[in-house]
Amino acid sequence: MAIFFKYNYEANKKIIDLAARLTALKVIDVKVCEFSYQSDGLDSKNLLPFVTTVPFEPDEVTRLVEQERYSYF
């Protein structure tokens, strides 16, 4: 998760640039859990611009599986 914070860009440039391109093409949607990054002392102001947040990851997984009919594996 911390990979998607601005201060980690230089160390992870290739994967972050790929994620940004795939997001722009609507192939993927990168989301991070607010609960997790806040408990690690991180701030959403430092997220890369293409990254969105969800309040609590387990609830988002449940929503995606039950409402959006994603497969969980």
CHARMM-style PDB file with segment names, atoms N, HN, CA, C and O in Angstrom:
ATOM      1  N   MET     1       0.813  -1.179   0.000  1.00  0.00      PROA
ATOM      2  CA  MET     1       0.000   0.000   0.000  1.00  0.00      PROA
ATOM      3  C   MET     1       0.861   1.249   0.000  1.00  0.00      PROA
ATOM      4  O   MET     1       0.563   2.189  -0.736  1.00  0.00      PROA
ATOM      5  N   ALA     2       1.911   1.293   0.793  1.00  0.00      PROA
ATOM      6  HN  ALA     2       2.154   0.529   1.391  1.00  0.00      PROA
ATOM      7  CA  ALA     2       2.752   2.487   0.877  1.00  0.00      PROA
ATOM      8  C   ALA     2       3.427   2.811  -0.451  1.00  0.00      PROA
ATOM      9  O   ALA     2       3.897   3.931  -0.651  1.00  0.00      PROA
ATOM     10  N   ILE     3       3.476   1.845  -1.355  1.00  0.00      PROA
ATOM     11  HN  ILE     3       3.094   0.935  -1.193  1.00  0.00      PROA
ATOM     12  CA  ILE     3       4.059   2.078  -2.677  1.00  0.00      PROA
ATOM     13  C   ILE     3       3.356   3.229  -3.399  1.00  0.00      PROA
ATOM     14  O   ILE     3       3.974   3.912  -4.215  1.00  0.00      PROA
ATOM     15  N   PHE     4       2.081   3.449  -3.111  1.00  0.00      PROA
ATOM     16  HN  PHE     4       1.579   2.894  -2.448  1.00  0.00      PROA
ATOM     17  CA  PHE     4       1.300   4.457  -3.821  1.00  0.00      PROA
ATOM     18  C   PHE     4       1.316   5.829  -3.161  1.00  0.00      PROA
ATOM     19  O   PHE     4       0.447   6.661  -3.421  1.00  0.00      PROA
ATOM     20  N   PHE     5       2.306   6.060  -2.306  1.00  0.00      PROA
ATOM     21  HN  PHE     5       3.012   5.385  -2.095  1.00  0.00      PROA
ATOM     22  CA  PHE     5       2.495   7.380  -1.711  1.00  0.00      PROA
ATOM     23  C   PHE     5       3.667   8.059  -2.414  1.00  0.00      PROA
ATOM     24  O   PHE     5       4.647   7.412  -2.784  1.00  0.00      PROA
ATOM     25  N   LYS     6       3.548   9.371  -2.591  1.00  0.00      PROA
ATOM     26  HN  LYS     6       2.752   9.897  -2.291  1.00  0.00      PROA
ATOM     27  CA  LYS     6       4.512  10.138  -3.385  1.00  0.00      PROA
ATOM     28  C   LYS     6       5.959   9.904  -2.980  1.00  0.00      PROA
ATOM     29  O   LYS     6       6.831   9.847  -3.846  1.00  0.00      PROA
ATOM     30  N   TYR     7       6.232   9.770  -1.716  1.00  0.00      PROA
ATOM     31  HN  TYR     7       5.524   9.816  -1.012  1.00  0.00      PROA
ATOM     32  CA  TYR     7       7.621   9.632  -1.274  1.00  0.00      PROA
ATOM     33  C   TYR     7       8.254   8.315  -1.720  1.00  0.00      PROA
ATOM     34  O   TYR     7       9.472   8.160  -1.629  1.00  0.00      PROA
ATOM     35  N   ASN     8       7.460   7.380  -2.192  1.00  0.00      PROA
ATOM     36  HN  ASN     8       6.471   7.506  -2.266  1.00  0.00      PROA
ATOM     37  CA  ASN     8       7.983   6.095  -2.671  1.00  0.00      PROA
ATOM     38  C   ASN     8       8.112   6.036  -4.194  1.00  0.00      PROA
ATOM     39  O   ASN     8       8.465   4.993  -4.744  1.00  0.00      PROA
ATOM     40  N   TYR     9       7.830   7.134  -4.870  1.00  0.00      PROA
ATOM     41  HN  TYR     9       7.543   7.981  -4.423  1.00  0.00      PROA
ATOM     42  CA  TYR     9       7.815   7.116  -6.335  1.00  0.00      PROA
ATOM     43  C   TYR     9       9.163   6.708  -6.931  1.00  0.00      PROA
ATOM     44  O   TYR     9       9.217   5.796  -7.757  1.00  0.00      PROA
ATOM     45  N   GLU    10      10.234   7.359  -6.532  1.00  0.00      PROA
ATOM     46  HN  GLU    10      10.190   8.099  -5.862  1.00  0.00      PROA
ATOM     47  CA  GLU    10      11.542   7.078  -7.137  1.00  0.00      PROA
ATOM     48  C   GLU    10      11.948   5.614  -6.979  1.00  0.00      PROA
ATOM     49  O   GLU    10      12.512   5.026  -7.902  1.00  0.00      PROA
ATOM     50  N   ALA    11      11.672   5.035  -5.845  1.00  0.00      PROA
ATOM     51  HN  ALA    11      11.214   5.512  -5.095  1.00  0.00      PROA
ATOM     52  CA  ALA    11      12.066   3.647  -5.597  1.00  0.00      PROA
ATOM     53  C   ALA    11      11.203   2.643  -6.356  1.00  0.00      PROA
ATOM     54  O   ALA    11      11.605   1.496  -6.551  1.00  0.00      PROA
ATOM     55  N   ASN    12      10.005   3.079  -6.789  1.00  0.00      PROA
ATOM     56  HN  ASN    12       9.678   4.011  -6.631  1.00  0.00      PROA
ATOM     57  CA  ASN    12       9.052   2.161  -7.437  1.00  0.00      PROA
ATOM     58  C   ASN    12       8.524   2.718  -8.752  1.00  0.00      PROA
ATOM     59  O   ASN    12       7.405   2.408  -9.163  1.00  0.00      PROA
ATOM     60  N   LYS    13       9.327   3.533  -9.400  1.00  0.00      PROA
ATOM     61  HN  LYS    13      10.236   3.785  -9.066  1.00  0.00      PROA
ATOM     62  CA  LYS    13       8.890   4.269 -10.586  1.00  0.00      PROA
ATOM     63  C   LYS    13       8.250   3.383 -11.663  1.00  0.00      PROA
ATOM     64  O   LYS    13       7.182   3.718 -12.176  1.00  0.00      PROA
ATOM     65  N   LYS    14       8.879   2.269 -12.009  1.00  0.00      PROA
ATOM     66  HN  LYS    14       9.747   1.997 -11.592  1.00  0.00      PROA
ATOM     67  CA  LYS    14       8.355   1.432 -13.100  1.00  0.00      PROA
ATOM     68  C   LYS    14       6.947   0.913 -12.797  1.00  0.00      PROA
ATOM     69  O   LYS    14       6.052   1.020 -13.635  1.00  0.00      PROA
ATOM     70  N   ILE    15       6.756   0.360 -11.617  1.00  0.00      PROA
ATOM     71  HN  ILE    15       7.483   0.274 -10.936  1.00  0.00      PROA
ATOM     72  CA  ILE    15       5.441  -0.213 -11.282  1.00  0.00      PROA
ATOM     73  C   ILE    15       4.394   0.883 -11.105  1.00  0.00      PROA
ATOM     74  O   ILE    15       3.236   0.703 -11.484  1.00  0.00      PROA
ATOM     75  N   ILE    16       4.792   2.006 -10.537  1.00  0.00      PROA
ATOM     76  HN  ILE    16       5.732   2.152 -10.229  1.00  0.00      PROA
ATOM     77  CA  ILE    16       3.842   3.111 -10.342  1.00  0.00      PROA
ATOM     78  C   ILE    16       3.435   3.701 -11.687  1.00  0.00      PROA
ATOM     79  O   ILE    16       2.255   3.980 -11.903  1.00  0.00      PROA
ATOM     80  N   ASP    17       4.386   3.895 -12.590  1.00  0.00      PROA
ATOM     81  HN  ASP    17       5.344   3.668 -12.414  1.00  0.00      PROA
ATOM     82  CA  ASP    17       4.060   4.420 -13.911  1.00  0.00      PROA
ATOM     83  C   ASP    17       3.133   3.464 -14.668  1.00  0.00      PROA
ATOM     84  O   ASP    17       2.201   3.901 -15.342  1.00  0.00      PROA
ATOM     85  N   LEU    18       3.391   2.171 -14.554  1.00  0.00      PROA
ATOM     86  HN  LEU    18       4.148   1.816 -14.006  1.00  0.00      PROA
ATOM     87  CA  LEU    18       2.515   1.184 -15.186  1.00  0.00      PROA
ATOM     88  C   LEU    18       1.106   1.249 -14.591  1.00  0.00      PROA
ATOM     89  O   LEU    18       0.120   1.241 -15.328  1.00  0.00      PROA
ATOM     90  N   ALA    19       1.013   1.311 -13.282  1.00  0.00      PROA
ATOM     91  HN  ALA    19       1.814   1.317 -12.684  1.00  0.00      PROA
ATOM     92  CA  ALA    19      -0.295   1.404 -12.625  1.00  0.00      PROA
ATOM     93  C   ALA    19      -1.027   2.670 -13.055  1.00  0.00      PROA
ATOM     94  O   ALA    19      -2.238   2.639 -13.275  1.00  0.00      PROA
ATOM     95  N   ALA    20      -0.317   3.766 -13.174  1.00  0.00      PROA
ATOM     96  HN  ALA    20       0.666   3.791 -12.995  1.00  0.00      PROA
ATOM     97  CA  ALA    20      -0.940   5.025 -13.607  1.00  0.00      PROA
ATOM     98  C   ALA    20      -1.461   4.908 -15.040  1.00  0.00      PROA
ATOM     99  O   ALA    20      -2.565   5.366 -15.335  1.00  0.00      PROA
ATOM    100  N   ARG    21      -0.677   4.301 -15.928  1.00  0.00      PROA
ATOM    101  HN  ARG    21       0.220   3.929 -15.688  1.00  0.00      PROA
ATOM    102  CA  ARG    21      -1.128   4.126 -17.317  1.00  0.00      PROA
ATOM    103  C   ARG    21      -2.339   3.209 -17.396  1.00  0.00      PROA
ATOM    104  O   ARG    21      -3.298   3.507 -18.107  1.00  0.00      PROA
ATOM    105  N   LEU    22      -2.302   2.093 -16.667  1.00  0.00      PROA
ATOM    106  HN  LEU    22      -1.523   1.851 -16.089  1.00  0.00      PROA
ATOM    107  CA  LEU    22      -3.430   1.162 -16.691  1.00  0.00      PROA
ATOM    108  C   LEU    22      -4.690   1.791 -16.082  1.00  0.00      PROA
ATOM    109  O   LEU    22      -5.804   1.496 -16.515  1.00  0.00      PROA
ATOM    110  N   THR    23      -4.514   2.644 -15.095  1.00  0.00      PROA
ATOM    111  HN  THR    23      -3.609   2.884 -14.743  1.00  0.00      PROA
ATOM    112  CA  THR    23      -5.651   3.363 -14.520  1.00  0.00      PROA
ATOM    113  C   THR    23      -6.225   4.336 -15.544  1.00  0.00      PROA
ATOM    114  O   THR    23      -7.443   4.418 -15.702  1.00  0.00      PROA
ATOM    115  N   ALA    24      -5.371   5.068 -16.236  1.00  0.00      PROA
ATOM    116  HN  ALA    24      -4.381   5.002 -16.109  1.00  0.00      PROA
ATOM    117  CA  ALA    24      -5.821   6.027 -17.253  1.00  0.00      PROA
ATOM    118  C   ALA    24      -6.582   5.328 -18.375  1.00  0.00      PROA
ATOM    119  O   ALA    24      -7.518   5.891 -18.942  1.00  0.00      PROA
ATOM    120  N   LEU    25      -6.180   4.111 -18.689  1.00  0.00      PROA
ATOM    121  HN  LEU    25      -5.419   3.654 -18.229  1.00  0.00      PROA
ATOM    122  CA  LEU    25      -6.859   3.331 -19.734  1.00  0.00      PROA
ATOM    123  C   LEU    25      -8.080   2.584 -19.213  1.00  0.00      PROA
ATOM    124  O   LEU    25      -8.744   1.864 -19.959  1.00  0.00      PROA
ATOM    125  N   LYS    26      -8.370   2.761 -17.931  1.00  0.00      PROA
ATOM    126  HN  LYS    26      -7.831   3.347 -17.325  1.00  0.00      PROA
ATOM    127  CA  LYS    26      -9.508   2.114 -17.264  1.00  0.00      PROA
ATOM    128  C   LYS    26      -9.409   0.584 -17.260  1.00  0.00      PROA
ATOM    129  O   LYS    26     -10.416  -0.120 -17.327  1.00  0.00      PROA
ATOM    130  N   VAL    27      -8.172   0.090 -17.181  1.00  0.00      PROA
ATOM    131  HN  VAL    27      -7.353   0.662 -17.127  1.00  0.00      PROA
ATOM    132  CA  VAL    27      -7.921  -1.347 -17.077  1.00  0.00      PROA
ATOM    133  C   VAL    27      -7.961  -1.769 -15.616  1.00  0.00      PROA
ATOM    134  O   VAL    27      -8.470  -2.839 -15.283  1.00  0.00      PROA
ATOM    135  N   ILE    28      -7.420  -0.923 -14.748  1.00  0.00      PROA
ATOM    136  HN  ILE    28      -7.006  -0.054 -15.018  1.00  0.00      PROA
ATOM    137  CA  ILE    28      -7.420  -1.194 -13.309  1.00  0.00      PROA
ATOM    138  C   ILE    28      -7.921   0.034 -12.559  1.00  0.00      PROA
ATOM    139  O   ILE    28      -7.998   1.132 -13.110  1.00  0.00      PROA
ATOM    140  N   ASP    29      -8.252  -0.174 -11.312  1.00  0.00      PROA
ATOM    141  HN  ASP    29      -8.190  -1.066 -10.865  1.00  0.00      PROA
ATOM    142  CA  ASP    29      -8.653   0.908 -10.415  1.00  0.00      PROA
ATOM    143  C   ASP    29      -7.885   0.681  -9.115  1.00  0.00      PROA
ATOM    144  O   ASP    29      -8.155  -0.276  -8.389  1.00  0.00      PROA
ATOM    145  N   VAL    30      -6.941   1.550  -8.826  1.00  0.00      PROA
ATOM    146  HN  VAL    30      -6.721   2.328  -9.415  1.00  0.00      PROA
ATOM    147  CA  VAL    30      -6.095   1.386  -7.644  1.00  0.00      PROA
ATOM    148  C   VAL    30      -6.748   2.083  -6.450  1.00  0.00      PROA
ATOM    149  O   VAL    30      -7.017   3.284  -6.485  1.00  0.00      PROA
ATOM    150  N   LYS    31      -6.997   1.305  -5.396  1.00  0.00      PROA
ATOM    151  HN  LYS    31      -6.778   0.330  -5.368  1.00  0.00      PROA
ATOM    152  CA  LYS    31      -7.594   1.835  -4.178  1.00  0.00      PROA
ATOM    153  C   LYS    31      -6.762   1.388  -2.983  1.00  0.00      PROA
ATOM    154  O   LYS    31      -6.216   0.284  -2.969  1.00  0.00      PROA
ATOM    155  N   VAL    32      -6.674   2.252  -1.990  1.00  0.00      PROA
ATOM    156  HN  VAL    32      -7.118   3.148  -2.002  1.00  0.00      PROA
ATOM    157  CA  VAL    32      -5.992   1.883  -0.748  1.00  0.00      PROA
ATOM    158  C   VAL    32      -6.955   2.076   0.418  1.00  0.00      PROA
ATOM    159  O   VAL    32      -7.886   2.880   0.357  1.00  0.00      PROA
ATOM    160  N   CYS    33      -6.709   1.327   1.464  1.00  0.00      PROA
ATOM    161  HN  CYS    33      -5.953   0.673   1.513  1.00  0.00      PROA
ATOM    162  CA  CYS    33      -7.561   1.320   2.646  1.00  0.00      PROA
ATOM    163  C   CYS    33      -7.182   2.470   3.588  1.00  0.00      PROA
ATOM    164  O   CYS    33      -6.049   2.551   4.062  1.00  0.00      PROA
ATOM    165  N   GLU    34      -8.146   3.351   3.848  1.00  0.00      PROA
ATOM    166  HN  GLU    34      -9.066   3.285   3.463  1.00  0.00      PROA
ATOM    167  CA  GLU    34      -7.910   4.481   4.749  1.00  0.00      PROA
ATOM    168  C   GLU    34      -7.507   4.010   6.141  1.00  0.00      PROA
ATOM    169  O   GLU    34      -6.584   4.562   6.740  1.00  0.00      PROA
ATOM    170  N   PHE    35      -8.184   3.005   6.652  1.00  0.00      PROA
ATOM    171  HN  PHE    35      -8.934   2.557   6.165  1.00  0.00      PROA
ATOM    172  CA  PHE    35      -7.882   2.493   7.988  1.00  0.00      PROA
ATOM    173  C   PHE    35      -6.423   2.058   8.082  1.00  0.00      PROA
ATOM    174  O   PHE    35      -5.744   2.369   9.060  1.00  0.00      PROA
ATOM    175  N   SER    36      -5.940   1.341   7.070  1.00  0.00      PROA
ATOM    176  HN  SER    36      -6.491   1.088   6.275  1.00  0.00      PROA
ATOM    177  CA  SER    36      -4.568   0.826   7.087  1.00  0.00      PROA
ATOM    178  C   SER    36      -3.540   1.944   7.018  1.00  0.00      PROA
ATOM    179  O   SER    36      -2.606   1.974   7.820  1.00  0.00      PROA
ATOM    180  N   TYR    37      -3.697   2.867   6.071  1.00  0.00      PROA
ATOM    181  HN  TYR    37      -4.456   2.843   5.419  1.00  0.00      PROA
ATOM    182  CA  TYR    37      -2.660   3.884   5.958  1.00  0.00      PROA
ATOM    183  C   TYR    37      -2.701   4.875   7.108  1.00  0.00      PROA
ATOM    184  O   TYR    37      -1.660   5.399   7.504  1.00  0.00      PROA
ATOM    185  N   GLN    38      -3.879   5.142   7.651  1.00  0.00      PROA
ATOM    186  HN  GLN    38      -4.725   4.717   7.330  1.00  0.00      PROA
ATOM    187  CA  GLN    38      -3.941   6.034   8.803  1.00  0.00      PROA
ATOM    188  C   GLN    38      -3.313   5.382  10.038  1.00  0.00      PROA
ATOM    189  O   GLN    38      -2.651   6.055  10.828  1.00  0.00      PROA
ATOM    190  N   SER    39      -3.520   4.082  10.200  1.00  0.00      PROA
ATOM    191  HN  SER    39      -4.058   3.536   9.558  1.00  0.00      PROA
ATOM    192  CA  SER    39      -2.909   3.398  11.341  1.00  0.00      PROA
ATOM    193  C   SER    39      -1.391   3.324  11.208  1.00  0.00      PROA
ATOM    194  O   SER    39      -0.683   3.143  12.199  1.00  0.00      PROA
ATOM    195  N   ASP    40      -0.888   3.467   9.965  1.00  0.00      PROA
ATOM    196  HN  ASP    40      -1.463   3.614   9.160  1.00  0.00      PROA
ATOM    197  CA  ASP    40       0.557   3.526   9.734  1.00  0.00      PROA
ATOM    198  C   ASP    40       1.085   4.962   9.807  1.00  0.00      PROA
ATOM    199  O   ASP    40       2.270   5.204   9.576  1.00  0.00      PROA
ATOM    200  N   GLY    41       0.205   5.908  10.129  1.00  0.00      PROA
ATOM    201  HN  GLY    41      -0.758   5.711  10.317  1.00  0.00      PROA
ATOM    202  CA  GLY    41       0.602   7.303  10.254  1.00  0.00      PROA
ATOM    203  C   GLY    41       0.751   8.037   8.936  1.00  0.00      PROA
ATOM    204  O   GLY    41       1.396   9.085   8.883  1.00  0.00      PROA
ATOM    205  N   LEU    42       0.166   7.508   7.870  1.00  0.00      PROA
ATOM    206  HN  LEU    42      -0.358   6.657   7.913  1.00  0.00      PROA
ATOM    207  CA  LEU    42       0.261   8.138   6.556  1.00  0.00      PROA
ATOM    208  C   LEU    42      -0.949   9.039   6.315  1.00  0.00      PROA
ATOM    209  O   LEU    42      -1.995   8.879   6.945  1.00  0.00      PROA
ATOM    210  N   ASP    43      -0.787   9.985   5.396  1.00  0.00      PROA
ATOM    211  HN  ASP    43       0.063  10.115   4.885  1.00  0.00      PROA
ATOM    212  CA  ASP    43      -1.828  10.975   5.107  1.00  0.00      PROA
ATOM    213  C   ASP    43      -2.220  10.895   3.639  1.00  0.00      PROA
ATOM    214  O   ASP    43      -1.352  10.785   2.772  1.00  0.00      PROA
ATOM    215  N   SER    44      -3.499  10.949   3.354  1.00  0.00      PROA
ATOM    216  HN  SER    44      -4.204  11.039   4.058  1.00  0.00      PROA
ATOM    217  CA  SER    44      -3.990  10.835   1.981  1.00  0.00      PROA
ATOM    218  C   SER    44      -3.497  11.971   1.089  1.00  0.00      PROA
ATOM    219  O   SER    44      -3.508  11.825  -0.133  1.00  0.00      PROA
ATOM    220  N   LYS    45      -3.071  13.079   1.649  1.00  0.00      PROA
ATOM    221  HN  LYS    45      -3.062  13.197   2.642  1.00  0.00      PROA
ATOM    222  CA  LYS    45      -2.531  14.183   0.849  1.00  0.00      PROA
ATOM    223  C   LYS    45      -1.281  13.749   0.099  1.00  0.00      PROA
ATOM    224  O   LYS    45      -0.892  14.382  -0.882  1.00  0.00      PROA
ATOM    225  N   ASN    46      -0.658  12.687   0.549  1.00  0.00      PROA
ATOM    226  HN  ASN    46      -0.974  12.172   1.346  1.00  0.00      PROA
ATOM    227  CA  ASN    46       0.578  12.210  -0.069  1.00  0.00      PROA
ATOM    228  C   ASN    46       0.372  11.048  -1.031  1.00  0.00      PROA
ATOM    229  O   ASN    46       1.339  10.479  -1.537  1.00  0.00      PROA
ATOM    230  N   LEU    47      -0.882  10.693  -1.284  1.00  0.00      PROA
ATOM    231  HN  LEU    47      -1.667  11.155  -0.873  1.00  0.00      PROA
ATOM    232  CA  LEU    47      -1.168   9.646  -2.272  1.00  0.00      PROA
ATOM    233  C   LEU    47      -0.910  10.167  -3.673  1.00  0.00      PROA
ATOM    234  O   LEU    47      -1.066  11.357  -3.943  1.00  0.00      PROA
ATOM    235  N   LEU    48      -0.520   9.279  -4.551  1.00  0.00      PROA
ATOM    236  HN  LEU    48      -0.394   8.312  -4.332  1.00  0.00      PROA
ATOM    237  CA  LEU    48      -0.379   9.645  -5.952  1.00  0.00      PROA
ATOM    238  C   LEU    48      -1.762   9.968  -6.524  1.00  0.00      PROA
ATOM    239  O   LEU    48      -2.759   9.415  -6.060  1.00  0.00      PROA
ATOM    240  N   PRO    49      -1.838  10.851  -7.517  1.00  0.00      PROA
ATOM    241  CA  PRO    49      -3.138  11.368  -7.978  1.00  0.00      PROA
ATOM    242  C   PRO    49      -4.113  10.331  -8.542  1.00  0.00      PROA
ATOM    243  O   PRO    49      -5.324  10.549  -8.494  1.00  0.00      PROA
ATOM    244  N   PHE    50      -3.630   9.236  -9.063  1.00  0.00      PROA
ATOM    245  HN  PHE    50      -2.647   9.058  -9.103  1.00  0.00      PROA
ATOM    246  CA  PHE    50      -4.523   8.247  -9.666  1.00  0.00      PROA
ATOM    247  C   PHE    50      -5.089   7.249  -8.651  1.00  0.00      PROA
ATOM    248  O   PHE    50      -5.890   6.389  -9.019  1.00  0.00      PROA
ATOM    249  N   VAL    51      -4.690   7.348  -7.396  1.00  0.00      PROA
ATOM    250  HN  VAL    51      -4.039   8.047  -7.097  1.00  0.00      PROA
ATOM    251  CA  VAL    51      -5.096   6.406  -6.362  1.00  0.00      PROA
ATOM    252  C   VAL    51      -6.318   6.946  -5.611  1.00  0.00      PROA
ATOM    253  O   VAL    51      -6.352   8.110  -5.211  1.00  0.00      PROA
ATOM    254  N   THR    52      -7.316   6.080  -5.429  1.00  0.00      PROA
ATOM    255  HN  THR    52      -7.288   5.135  -5.754  1.00  0.00      PROA
ATOM    256  CA  THR    52      -8.483   6.445  -4.631  1.00  0.00      PROA
ATOM    257  C   THR    52      -8.454   5.643  -3.329  1.00  0.00      PROA
ATOM    258  O   THR    52      -7.628   4.747  -3.152  1.00  0.00      PROA
ATOM    259  N   THR    53      -9.365   5.981  -2.432  1.00  0.00      PROA
ATOM    260  HN  THR    53     -10.036   6.709  -2.575  1.00  0.00      PROA
ATOM    261  CA  THR    53      -9.369   5.318  -1.126  1.00  0.00      PROA
ATOM    262  C   THR    53     -10.715   4.674  -0.842  1.00  0.00      PROA
ATOM    263  O   THR    53     -11.741   5.045  -1.411  1.00  0.00      PROA
ATOM    264  N   VAL    54     -10.678   3.708   0.046  1.00  0.00      PROA
ATOM    265  HN  VAL    54      -9.844   3.407   0.508  1.00  0.00      PROA
ATOM    266  CA  VAL    54     -11.887   3.095   0.602  1.00  0.00      PROA
ATOM    267  C   VAL    54     -11.727   3.128   2.122  1.00  0.00      PROA
ATOM    268  O   VAL    54     -10.608   3.018   2.623  1.00  0.00      PROA
ATOM    269  N   PRO    55     -12.821   3.277   2.858  1.00  0.00      PROA
ATOM    270  CA  PRO    55     -12.715   3.382   4.311  1.00  0.00      PROA
ATOM    271  C   PRO    55     -12.094   2.154   4.977  1.00  0.00      PROA
ATOM    272  O   PRO    55     -11.242   2.285   5.856  1.00  0.00      PROA
ATOM    273  N   PHE    56     -12.526   0.946   4.551  1.00  0.00      PROA
ATOM    274  HN  PHE    56     -13.218   0.839   3.837  1.00  0.00      PROA
ATOM    275  CA  PHE    56     -12.096  -0.277   5.229  1.00  0.00      PROA
ATOM    276  C   PHE    56     -12.069  -1.403   4.213  1.00  0.00      PROA
ATOM    277  O   PHE    56     -13.107  -1.774   3.664  1.00  0.00      PROA
ATOM    278  N   GLU    57     -10.898  -1.945   3.961  1.00  0.00      PROA
ATOM    279  HN  GLU    57     -10.054  -1.643   4.407  1.00  0.00      PROA
ATOM    280  CA  GLU    57     -10.701  -2.930   2.886  1.00  0.00      PROA
ATOM    281  C   GLU    57     -11.635  -4.139   2.960  1.00  0.00      PROA
ATOM    282  O   GLU    57     -12.190  -4.514   1.927  1.00  0.00      PROA
ATOM    283  N   PRO    58     -11.839  -4.768   4.114  1.00  0.00      PROA
ATOM    284  CA  PRO    58     -12.734  -5.924   4.132  1.00  0.00      PROA
ATOM    285  C   PRO    58     -14.155  -5.589   3.663  1.00  0.00      PROA
ATOM    286  O   PRO    58     -14.800  -6.406   3.005  1.00  0.00      PROA
ATOM    287  N   ASP    59     -14.633  -4.412   3.994  1.00  0.00      PROA
ATOM    288  HN  ASP    59     -14.109  -3.748   4.528  1.00  0.00      PROA
ATOM    289  CA  ASP    59     -15.964  -4.007   3.539  1.00  0.00      PROA
ATOM    290  C   ASP    59     -15.987  -3.813   2.025  1.00  0.00      PROA
ATOM    291  O   ASP    59     -16.979  -4.138   1.372  1.00  0.00      PROA
ATOM    292  N   GLU    60     -14.906  -3.288   1.467  1.00  0.00      PROA
ATOM    293  HN  GLU    60     -14.100  -3.024   1.997  1.00  0.00      PROA
ATOM    294  CA  GLU    60     -14.839  -3.086   0.017  1.00  0.00      PROA
ATOM    295  C   GLU    60     -14.784  -4.430  -0.716  1.00  0.00      PROA
ATOM    296  O   GLU    60     -15.415  -4.590  -1.760  1.00  0.00      PROA
ATOM    297  N   VAL    61     -14.047  -5.377  -0.183  1.00  0.00      PROA
ATOM    298  HN  VAL    61     -13.535  -5.247   0.666  1.00  0.00      PROA
ATOM    299  CA  VAL    61     -13.997  -6.711  -0.793  1.00  0.00      PROA
ATOM    300  C   VAL    61     -15.395  -7.331  -0.786  1.00  0.00      PROA
ATOM    301  O   VAL    61     -15.831  -7.888  -1.793  1.00  0.00      PROA
ATOM    302  N   THR    62     -16.087  -7.240   0.328  1.00  0.00      PROA
ATOM    303  HN  THR    62     -15.732  -6.788   1.147  1.00  0.00      PROA
ATOM    304  CA  THR    62     -17.450  -7.765   0.428  1.00  0.00      PROA
ATOM    305  C   THR    62     -18.363  -7.090  -0.591  1.00  0.00      PROA
ATOM    306  O   THR    62     -19.149  -7.759  -1.263  1.00  0.00      PROA
ATOM    307  N   ARG    63     -18.260  -5.768  -0.708  1.00  0.00      PROA
ATOM    308  HN  ARG    63     -17.622  -5.224  -0.162  1.00  0.00      PROA
ATOM    309  CA  ARG    63     -19.083  -5.029  -1.665  1.00  0.00      PROA
ATOM    310  C   ARG    63     -18.802  -5.480  -3.092  1.00  0.00      PROA
ATOM    311  O   ARG    63     -19.728  -5.696  -3.874  1.00  0.00      PROA
ATOM    312  N   LEU    64     -17.531  -5.621  -3.428  1.00  0.00      PROA
ATOM    313  HN  LEU    64     -16.778  -5.446  -2.793  1.00  0.00      PROA
ATOM    314  CA  LEU    64     -17.180  -6.021  -4.785  1.00  0.00      PROA
ATOM    315  C   LEU    64     -17.680  -7.430  -5.110  1.00  0.00      PROA
ATOM    316  O   LEU    64     -18.148  -7.679  -6.222  1.00  0.00      PROA
ATOM    317  N   VAL    65     -17.588  -8.332  -4.170  1.00  0.00      PROA
ATOM    318  HN  VAL    65     -17.208  -8.130  -3.267  1.00  0.00      PROA
ATOM    319  CA  VAL    65     -18.019  -9.712  -4.396  1.00  0.00      PROA
ATOM    320  C   VAL    65     -19.543  -9.810  -4.425  1.00  0.00      PROA
ATOM    321  O   VAL    65     -20.107 -10.433  -5.325  1.00  0.00      PROA
ATOM    322  N   GLU    66     -20.206  -9.202  -3.453  1.00  0.00      PROA
ATOM    323  HN  GLU    66     -19.748  -8.695  -2.722  1.00  0.00      PROA
ATOM    324  CA  GLU    66     -21.651  -9.362  -3.336  1.00  0.00      PROA
ATOM    325  C   GLU    66     -22.449  -8.453  -4.271  1.00  0.00      PROA
ATOM    326  O   GLU    66     -23.436  -8.895  -4.859  1.00  0.00      PROA
ATOM    327  N   GLN    67     -22.045  -7.215  -4.413  1.00  0.00      PROA
ATOM    328  HN  GLN    67     -21.244  -6.857  -3.935  1.00  0.00      PROA
ATOM    329  CA  GLN    67     -22.825  -6.277  -5.216  1.00  0.00      PROA
ATOM    330  C   GLN    67     -22.352  -6.186  -6.656  1.00  0.00      PROA
ATOM    331  O   GLN    67     -23.164  -6.117  -7.578  1.00  0.00      PROA
ATOM    332  N   GLU    68     -21.048  -6.185  -6.850  1.00  0.00      PROA
ATOM    333  HN  GLU    68     -20.388  -6.241  -6.101  1.00  0.00      PROA
ATOM    334  CA  GLU    68     -20.492  -6.034  -8.198  1.00  0.00      PROA
ATOM    335  C   GLU    68     -20.229  -7.374  -8.880  1.00  0.00      PROA
ATOM    336  O   GLU    68     -19.909  -7.421 -10.067  1.00  0.00      PROA
ATOM    337  N   ARG    69     -20.367  -8.463  -8.122  1.00  0.00      PROA
ATOM    338  HN  ARG    69     -20.627  -8.425  -7.157  1.00  0.00      PROA
ATOM    339  CA  ARG    69     -20.199  -9.832  -8.633  1.00  0.00      PROA
ATOM    340  C   ARG    69     -18.782 -10.136  -9.092  1.00  0.00      PROA
ATOM    341  O   ARG    69     -18.579 -10.906 -10.032  1.00  0.00      PROA
ATOM    342  N   TYR    70     -17.799  -9.530  -8.429  1.00  0.00      PROA
ATOM    343  HN  TYR    70     -17.964  -8.905  -7.666  1.00  0.00      PROA
ATOM    344  CA  TYR    70     -16.409  -9.880  -8.705  1.00  0.00      PROA
ATOM    345  C   TYR    70     -16.148 -11.269  -8.150  1.00  0.00      PROA
ATOM    346  O   TYR    70     -16.826 -11.705  -7.220  1.00  0.00      PROA
ATOM    347  N   SER    71     -15.180 -11.961  -8.708  1.00  0.00      PROA
ATOM    348  HN  SER    71     -14.629 -11.607  -9.463  1.00  0.00      PROA
ATOM    349  CA  SER    71     -14.756 -13.248  -8.178  1.00  0.00      PROA
ATOM    350  C   SER    71     -13.606 -13.000  -7.217  1.00  0.00      PROA
ATOM    351  O   SER    71     -12.719 -12.189  -7.483  1.00  0.00      PROA
ATOM    352  N   TYR    72     -13.636 -13.703  -6.108  1.00  0.00      PROA
ATOM    353  HN  TYR    72     -14.357 -14.362  -5.892  1.00  0.00      PROA
ATOM    354  CA  TYR    72     -12.588 -13.572  -5.101  1.00  0.00      PROA
ATOM    355  C   TYR    72     -11.781 -14.859  -5.105  1.00  0.00      PROA
ATOM    356  O   TYR    72     -12.320 -15.938  -4.858  1.00  0.00      PROA
ATOM    357  N   PHE    73     -10.488 -14.743  -5.386  1.00  0.00      PROA
ATOM    358  HN  PHE    73     -10.051 -13.867  -5.587  1.00  0.00      PROA
ATOM    359  CA  PHE    73      -9.637 -15.924  -5.378  1.00  0.00      PROA
ATOM    360  C   PHE    73      -8.304 -15.627  -4.770  1.00  0.00      PROA
ATOM    361  OT1 PHE    73      -7.454 -16.514  -4.681  1.00  0.00      PROA
TER     362      PHE     73
END
